[in-house]
């Protein structure tokens, strides 16, 4: 279809004006890592006004800020490629092992037929214009795993029966965490959410040294990045952001200097700031100190009550 290969037998006839665009993950490797997305588009399509180029990347959640490609996440670089492909207004789009259906959905303003190629399912055409699945009922999975199924009796319908622990996020001493792992952790988070997991367990003490509280910072970052890159691909409905569906369960350390309910409330506010949310779902005392500091534990329990009453 692209004209890159010739048939061993038979004949291929293509309309003279047919525009075919092709996406594969290796396209991002051809990007100039020192160049901002806007400059890249201007060079790719010379003669177009800068504002028009800003609009083309804006459809994919990118801005015209002078930020080099090397500073963008993997998902953002993929969006640069899709912006480039979409600007051609192709009649047909070939997607080889796409990593994010949400990116493809951004092409909804173009009347284009897309063919998804995946090692997990047979190739099937989708109309990007409507994203109606073919009559076979085949659906594109976001991963190789099946979504979580709730038990027959599960009264907590808004909480997944399996949670995601994040002790390793930021812990260099025991888990060998490095900040270079963040992109891979983002993909792991995306995979979990895509498959129905929404309970994430974090703590203000997860992380070592200068990375203390890193699990909270990363969870907030991953939620925001997922909303930008992948939210439209999930099964969450109701027009709410992913943040409304994620149940954040954080734990507050019973440090020796946490002596009053007010200090524990301030610890909660610190967590909210790191996660960048207005409210957490579950607040917990990380460990009991009743055996060695019972009066302090009573104060910390009062602090948990105060958090609840203040709706934080």
C-alpha positions as CSV (number, residue, x, y, z in Angstrom):
1,X,0.0,0.0,0.0
2,X,2.9,2.4,0.7
3,X,4.8,1.4,-2.5
4,X,7.9,0.4,-0.5
5,X,7.6,-3.2,-1.5
6,X,6.8,-4.8,-4.9
7,X,4.5,-7.8,-5.1
8,X,6.1,-11.1,-6.2
9,X,3.0,-11.8,-8.2
10,X,-0.1,-9.9,-9.5
11,X,-0.6,-6.2,-9.8
12,X,-1.1,-3.3,-7.4
13,X,-3.1,-0.3,-8.5
14,X,-3.1,2.8,-6.4
15,X,-5.1,6.0,-7.0
16,X,-2.8,8.7,-8.2
17,X,-3.9,11.1,-5.5
18,X,-4.0,8.5,-2.6
19,X,-2.1,9.8,0.4
20,X,-0.9,7.0,2.8
21,X,0.8,7.7,6.1
22,X,2.6,5.1,8.1
23,X,3.4,5.0,11.8
24,X,5.9,2.7,13.5
25,X,7.8,3.2,16.8
26,X,11.2,3.6,15.2
27,X,10.1,6.9,13.6
28,X,10.9,8.7,16.9
29,X,14.5,7.6,16.5
30,X,14.8,9.9,13.4
31,X,13.8,13.0,15.3
32,X,16.4,15.6,15.9
33,X,16.7,15.5,19.7
34,X,18.1,19.1,19.9
35,X,15.1,20.6,18.0
36,X,11.8,21.7,19.5
37,X,8.6,20.1,18.1
38,X,7.4,23.4,16.5
39,X,10.7,24.0,14.7
40,X,10.6,20.4,13.5
41,X,7.1,20.9,11.9
42,X,8.2,24.2,10.3
43,X,11.1,22.4,8.7
44,X,9.1,19.4,7.6
45,X,6.4,21.7,6.0
46,X,8.2,24.8,4.8
47,X,6.1,27.8,3.6
48,X,3.4,27.4,6.3
49,X,2.7,30.0,8.9
50,X,4.0,29.5,12.3
51,X,0.6,29.8,13.9
52,X,-0.7,27.1,11.6
53,X,2.1,24.8,12.8
54,X,1.3,25.7,16.4
55,X,-2.3,24.6,15.8
56,X,-1.2,21.3,14.2
57,X,0.9,20.3,17.2
58,X,-1.7,21.7,19.6
59,X,-4.2,19.2,18.5
60,X,-1.9,16.6,20.0
61,X,-1.4,18.3,23.3
62,X,1.9,19.8,22.4
63,X,2.9,23.5,22.9
64,X,5.1,25.8,21.0
65,X,7.5,26.1,23.9
66,X,11.2,26.0,23.0
67,X,11.8,22.6,24.5
68,X,14.1,20.2,22.7
69,X,12.9,16.7,21.8
70,X,15.4,15.2,24.3
71,X,13.4,16.9,27.1
72,X,10.1,15.3,25.9
73,X,8.8,11.9,27.2
74,X,8.5,8.9,24.8
75,X,4.8,9.5,24.6
76,X,5.3,13.2,23.6
77,X,7.7,12.3,20.9
78,X,5.2,9.9,19.5
79,X,2.7,12.8,19.4
80,X,5.2,14.8,17.4
81,X,5.2,12.0,14.8
82,X,1.4,11.8,14.7
83,X,1.2,15.6,14.3
84,X,3.5,15.3,11.4
85,X,1.5,12.5,9.8
86,X,-1.8,14.2,10.5
87,X,-0.7,17.4,8.8
88,X,-0.6,15.6,5.5
89,X,-4.3,14.7,5.9
90,X,-3.8,11.1,4.7
91,X,-6.6,9.0,3.3
92,X,-5.2,5.9,4.9
93,X,-3.1,5.5,8.0
94,X,-1.0,2.4,8.7
95,X,-0.2,1.8,12.4
96,X,2.5,-0.8,13.1
97,X,2.4,-1.8,16.8
98,X,0.9,1.5,18.0
99,X,1.7,2.1,21.7
100,X,-1.3,4.4,22.4
101,X,-4.8,4.3,21.0
102,X,-5.3,7.8,22.5
103,X,-2.8,9.3,20.2
104,X,-4.6,7.8,17.2
105,X,-7.9,9.1,18.5
106,X,-6.5,12.6,18.1
107,X,-6.8,12.1,14.3
108,X,-10.6,12.1,14.6
109,X,-10.7,15.4,12.7
110,X,-9.4,13.7,9.6
111,X,-11.6,11.3,7.5
112,X,-9.0,8.5,7.5
113,X,-9.1,4.7,7.5
114,X,-6.6,3.2,9.9
115,X,-5.1,-0.3,9.8
116,X,-3.7,-1.5,13.1
117,X,-1.0,-4.1,12.9
118,X,-0.3,-6.0,16.1
119,X,1.4,-9.2,17.1
120,X,-1.4,-9.8,19.6
121,X,-4.4,-9.7,17.4
122,X,-5.2,-10.0,13.7
123,X,-5.0,-6.8,11.7
124,X,-8.3,-5.1,11.5
125,X,-9.4,-1.8,10.0
126,X,-10.8,1.0,12.2
127,X,-12.4,4.2,11.0
128,X,-10.6,6.9,13.0
129,X,-13.5,9.2,12.2
130,X,-15.9,7.2,14.3
131,X,-13.7,4.6,16.0
132,X,-16.5,2.0,15.5
133,X,-15.1,-1.6,15.9
134,X,-15.5,-3.9,12.9
135,X,-18.5,-6.2,12.8
136,X,-16.3,-9.1,14.0
137,X,-16.4,-7.5,17.4
138,X,-12.6,-7.5,17.6
139,X,-11.2,-4.8,19.9
140,X,-7.7,-3.6,20.2
141,X,-6.1,-4.4,23.6
142,X,-3.9,-1.9,25.3
143,X,-1.7,-4.7,26.5
144,X,-1.2,-8.4,26.3
145,X,-3.1,-8.9,29.6
146,X,-6.8,-9.3,30.2
147,X,-8.5,-6.5,32.2
148,X,-9.2,-7.3,35.9
149,X,-12.5,-9.0,36.6
150,X,-14.3,-8.1,39.8
151,X,-15.4,-10.9,42.1
152,X,-19.1,-11.8,42.1
153,X,-19.4,-10.0,45.4
154,X,-17.3,-6.9,45.5
155,X,-19.0,-4.0,47.5
156,X,-16.2,-1.5,46.7
157,X,-17.2,-1.0,43.1
158,X,-14.9,2.0,42.6
159,X,-11.8,0.2,43.9
160,X,-10.0,-2.5,42.0
161,X,-9.6,-5.8,43.9
162,X,-5.9,-5.7,43.2
163,X,-3.7,-2.7,44.3
164,X,-0.4,-1.4,43.1
165,X,2.5,-1.0,45.6
166,X,5.1,1.6,45.0
167,X,7.7,1.0,47.7
168,X,10.5,0.7,45.0
169,X,9.7,4.1,43.5
170,X,12.5,6.3,44.7
171,X,14.2,3.7,46.9
172,X,17.8,3.5,45.8
173,X,19.1,1.6,48.8
174,X,16.9,-1.5,48.6
175,X,15.6,-1.4,45.0
176,X,18.3,0.3,43.1
177,X,15.9,3.0,41.8
178,X,17.3,5.5,39.3
179,X,15.5,8.5,37.8
180,X,16.3,7.1,34.3
181,X,13.7,4.4,35.1
182,X,10.8,6.9,35.2
183,X,9.8,6.4,31.6
184,X,9.6,2.6,32.1
185,X,7.7,3.2,35.3
186,X,5.2,5.4,33.5
187,X,4.6,2.6,31.0
188,X,4.1,0.2,33.8
189,X,1.6,2.6,35.4
190,X,-0.2,3.0,32.1
191,X,-0.4,-0.8,31.7
192,X,-1.9,-1.3,35.1
193,X,-4.5,1.4,34.6
194,X,-5.4,0.2,31.1
195,X,-6.2,-3.2,32.6
196,X,-8.5,-1.9,35.3
197,X,-6.2,-1.3,38.3
198,X,-6.9,2.0,40.1
199,X,-5.8,1.5,43.7
200,X,-2.2,2.8,44.2
201,X,-0.4,2.5,47.5
202,X,2.2,5.2,48.2
203,X,3.8,6.8,51.3
204,X,5.4,10.0,52.3
205,X,8.5,8.0,53.4
206,X,8.9,6.0,50.2
207,X,12.2,7.1,48.7
208,X,15.7,7.5,50.1
209,X,17.7,10.7,50.9
210,X,16.8,13.5,48.6
211,X,14.2,11.3,46.9
212,X,12.1,11.0,50.1
213,X,8.4,11.2,49.0
214,X,9.4,10.3,45.4
215,X,6.6,7.7,45.1
216,X,4.0,10.4,45.7
217,X,5.7,12.7,43.2
218,X,5.9,10.0,40.6
219,X,2.3,8.9,41.0
220,X,1.1,12.5,40.5
221,X,3.3,12.8,37.4
222,X,2.1,9.5,35.9
223,X,-1.5,10.4,36.4
224,X,-1.0,13.8,34.6
225,X,1.0,12.2,31.8
226,X,-1.5,9.5,31.4
227,X,-4.3,12.0,31.1
228,X,-2.5,13.8,28.4
229,X,-1.3,10.8,26.4
230,X,-3.6,7.9,27.0
231,X,-6.8,8.8,28.9
232,X,-9.1,8.6,25.8
233,X,-8.0,5.0,25.3
234,X,-9.2,3.8,28.6
235,X,-12.6,2.5,29.6
236,X,-13.3,5.2,32.1
237,X,-16.4,7.1,31.3
238,X,-18.5,10.0,32.5
239,X,-16.3,12.8,31.1
240,X,-14.1,12.7,34.3
241,X,-10.4,12.9,34.3
242,X,-8.4,9.9,35.3
243,X,-7.6,11.6,38.6
244,X,-11.2,11.1,39.6
245,X,-10.9,7.4,39.1
246,X,-7.6,6.7,40.7
247,X,-7.8,5.8,44.4
248,X,-4.7,7.2,46.1
249,X,-3.8,5.4,49.4
250,X,-0.9,7.1,51.0
251,X,0.6,6.4,54.4
252,X,2.0,9.0,56.9
253,X,5.1,8.0,58.8
254,X,5.1,8.1,62.6
255,X,8.3,10.0,62.8
256,X,9.4,11.0,66.4
257,X,8.9,14.7,65.6
258,X,5.3,14.1,64.6
259,X,3.8,14.8,68.0
260,X,0.5,16.6,67.5
261,X,-2.6,16.2,65.3
262,X,-1.8,19.4,63.5
263,X,1.6,18.1,62.5
264,X,0.0,15.1,61.0
265,X,-2.4,17.3,59.1
266,X,0.5,19.2,57.7
267,X,2.1,15.9,56.6
268,X,-1.0,15.2,54.6
269,X,-0.9,18.7,53.0
270,X,2.7,17.9,52.1
271,X,1.6,14.7,50.4
272,X,-1.1,16.6,48.5
273,X,1.5,19.1,47.3
274,X,3.8,16.3,46.1
275,X,1.0,14.4,44.3
276,X,-0.5,17.7,43.1
277,X,-4.1,16.7,43.9
278,X,-6.7,18.3,46.1
279,X,-7.7,15.2,48.1
280,X,-6.4,11.7,48.7
281,X,-8.6,8.6,48.8
282,X,-7.2,6.8,51.8
283,X,-5.0,8.1,54.6
284,X,-3.2,5.7,56.9
285,X,-0.8,5.6,59.9
286,X,2.2,3.9,58.3
287,X,3.2,2.0,61.4
288,X,2.0,1.7,65.0
289,X,4.2,3.1,67.7
290,X,1.7,2.1,70.5
291,X,4.3,-0.1,72.2
292,X,6.9,2.6,72.6
293,X,5.1,5.9,72.3
294,X,1.4,5.4,73.0
295,X,0.6,9.1,73.7
296,X,2.1,10.0,70.3
297,X,0.0,7.3,68.6
298,X,-3.2,8.8,70.1
299,X,-2.2,12.2,68.8
300,X,-1.6,10.8,65.3
301,X,-4.9,9.0,65.3
302,X,-6.5,12.3,66.1
303,X,-4.5,13.7,63.2
304,X,-6.1,11.2,60.8
305,X,-9.6,12.2,62.1
306,X,-8.7,15.9,61.5
307,X,-7.7,15.1,58.0
308,X,-11.0,13.4,57.4
309,X,-12.9,16.3,58.9
310,X,-11.0,18.8,56.8
311,X,-11.8,16.7,53.7
312,X,-8.2,16.4,52.7
